[in-house]
């Protein structure tokens, strides 16, 4: 993921100061064995420290097969409503966590983080 994810403006009714952030995480296998991502977690921490997740919670089952010496991606998006309406994610930190198993049955996990830009 990039260090900062840009805001794309979007319109909510007659107000046009909402933001939409589209992001992609690339998983790369470097040791020479297939791996499978089995769960993804998404957490947003706003500038006041409040944690936000999607309606289904932070973690969910999601299968991504990463080939030996290859890569695979996960992409998603989040949007915020106009100024003042919660959650206001402009300037927030996005954390994408993951867990899975390699072809030898070893478990692995990790996370990456990026800032959500405040404005376009």
Residue pairs with C-beta under 8 A, 6 or more apart in sequence:
1 23
1 24
1 25
1 94
1 96
1 112
1 113
1 114
2 114
3 114
3 115
4 114
4 115
4 116
4 117
5 21
5 22
5 23
5 94
5 114
5 115
5 116
5 117
6 21
6 117
6 120
7 19
7 20
7 21
7 90
7 116
7 117
7 118
7 119
7 120
8 19
8 20
8 21
8 22
8 120
9 16
9 17
9 18
9 19
9 20
9 120
10 16
10 18
10 19
10 20
10 79
11 18
12 18
12 81
12 82
15 82
16 82
17 82
17 83
18 79
18 80
18 81
18 82
19 79
19 80
19 89
19 90
19 116
19 117
19 119
19 120
20 77
20 78
20 79
20 80
21 77
21 78
21 79
21 89
21 94
21 116
21 117
22 75
22 76
22 77
23 75
23 76
23 77
23 94
23 96
23 114
24 73
24 74
24 75
25 73
25 74
25 75
25 96
25 98
25 112
26 71
26 72
26 73
27 35
27 37
27 64
27 66
27 71
27 72
27 73
27 74
27 98
28 66
28 70
28 71
29 35
29 66
29 67
29 68
29 69
29 70
29 71
30 69
31 68
31 102
32 68
32 69
33 68
33 102
33 103
33 104
34 65
34 66
34 67
34 68
34 102
34 103
35 65
35 66
35 100
35 101
35 102
35 103
35 108
36 63
36 64
36 65
36 66
36 100
36 101
36 102
37 62
37 63
37 64
37 65
37 66
37 72
37 74
37 98
37 99
37 100
38 61
38 62
38 63
38 99
38 100
38 101
39 59
39 60
39 61
39 62
39 98
39 99
39 100
40 59
40 60
40 62
40 74
40 96
40 97
40 98
41 58
41 59
41 60
41 95
41 96
41 97
41 98
41 111
42 53
42 54
42 58
42 76
42 78
42 94
42 95
42 96
42 97
43 51
43 52
43 53
43 58
43 94
43 95
43 97
44 51
44 52
44 53
44 78
44 87
44 89
44 92
44 93
44 94
44 95
44 116
45 51
45 52
45 92
45 93
45 95
46 52
46 87
46 88
46 89
46 91
46 92
47 88
47 90
47 91
47 92
50 87
52 87
52 89
52 92
58 97
59 97
62 74
64 72
64 73
64 74
64 100
65 72
66 72
68 103
74 96
74 98
78 89
78 94
78 116
80 87
80 88
80 89
80 90
81 88
89 116
90 116
90 117
90 118
90 119
91 115
91 116
91 117
91 118
92 115
92 116
93 113
93 114
93 115
93 116
94 113
94 114
94 115
94 116
95 111
95 112
95 113
96 111
96 112
96 113
97 109
97 110
97 111
98 109
98 110
98 111
99 107
99 108
99 109
100 107
100 108
100 109
101 107
101 108
102 108
